[in-house]
């Protein structure tokens, strides 16, 4: 991902998301890392609504057209999505079961 700011002139800042650290807060995911070209640390908090909005962006027809135009992008994306979806559903189910069990223990 590339980020930039008008104040930086023509400098682009590569955020290597695959190298970001991920942690879980009570109500958000926290991603942090550093942008090496300028030695900046960054932190992003992703809340449930943000993740839903991001999924809407991925599901938008313009996103699909972009991926279809970029040779070799669409098929690997779909394959990864198909592989990832069951793991995501299982993780969500497990988290819900554990949260329910923890609530029962507190009673």
C-alpha positions in Angstrom: 0.0 0.0 0.0 1.3 3.4 -0.9 0.3 6.5 1.2 1.2 10.1 0.6 0.6 13.6 1.9 0.5 16.9 0.1 3.1 18.1 2.6 5.6 15.5 1.5 5.7 16.8 -2.1 6.3 13.9 -4.5 7.5 11.4 -1.8 5.5 8.2 -1.7 5.5 6.1 1.5 5.3 2.3 1.0 3.5 0.6 3.8 4.4 -3.1 3.7 1.2 -4.5 5.1 2.5 -8.0 5.0 5.1 -7.0 7.6 2.7 -5.2 9.9 2.2 -6.4 13.4 -1.4 -7.3 14.3 -2.9 -7.4 17.7 -6.4 -7.6 19.0 -8.0 -5.0 21.3 -11.3 -5.2 23.0 -13.2 -3.4 20.2 -10.6 -3.2 17.4 -7.7 -4.7 15.5 -4.5 -2.8 15.8 -2.0 -2.9 13.0 1.4 -1.2 13.4 4.7 -1.1 11.7 7.2 1.3 10.2 7.6 3.0 6.9 11.3 2.5 6.3 11.9 5.2 3.7 11.2 7.9 6.2 11.6 6.0 9.5 8.0 6.6 10.6 6.1 4.3 12.9 2.4 4.0 12.0 -0.6 2.6 13.8 -4.0 1.8 12.4 -7.0 0.9 14.5 -9.6 -1.1 12.5 -13.1 -1.2 14.0 -15.8 -3.6 13.0 -17.5 -1.0 10.8 -14.1 -0.3 9.1 -13.8 -4.0 8.3 -17.3 -4.1 6.9 -16.7 -1.1 4.8 -13.5 -2.7 3.5 -15.4 -5.8 2.5 -17.9 -3.7 0.7 -15.0 -2.1 -1.2 -13.7 -5.5 -2.2 -17.1 -6.6 -3.3 -17.7 -3.5 -5.5 -18.0 -4.1 -9.2 -15.2 -1.5 -9.9 -12.8 -3.6 -7.8 -13.6 -6.7 -9.8 -13.1 -4.9 -13.0 -9.8 -3.5 -11.8 -8.6 -6.9 -10.8 -9.8 -8.4 -14.1 -7.9 -5.8 -16.1 -4.7 -6.5 -14.1 -3.6 -9.8 -15.6 -3.1 -12.6 -13.2 -4.8 -10.8 -10.2 -8.4 -12.0 -10.2 -7.8 -15.8 -10.2 -5.3 -15.8 -7.3 -7.5 -13.4 -5.3 -10.6 -15.7 -5.8 -8.5 -18.8 -4.8 -7.2 -17.1 -1.7 -10.7 -15.9 -0.8 -12.1 -19.4 -1.2 -9.3 -20.9 0.9 -9.6 -18.1 3.5 -13.4 -18.0 3.9 -13.8 -21.4 5.7 -11.0 -20.5 8.1 -12.6 -17.1 8.8 -16.0 -18.7 9.5 -14.4 -21.3 11.8 -12.4 -18.6 13.7 -15.6 -16.5 14.1 -17.5 -19.5 15.4 -14.7 -20.4 17.8 -14.5 -16.9 19.1 -18.2 -16.7 19.6 -18.3 -20.1 21.4 -15.4 -19.0 23.7 -17.0 -15.7 24.4 -20.3 -17.4 25.3 -18.5 -19.9 27.5 -16.6 -17.1 29.3 -19.9 -15.2 29.9 -21.4 -18.4 31.4 -18.5 -18.9 33.7 -18.9 -15.3 35.0 -22.5 -15.9 36.0 
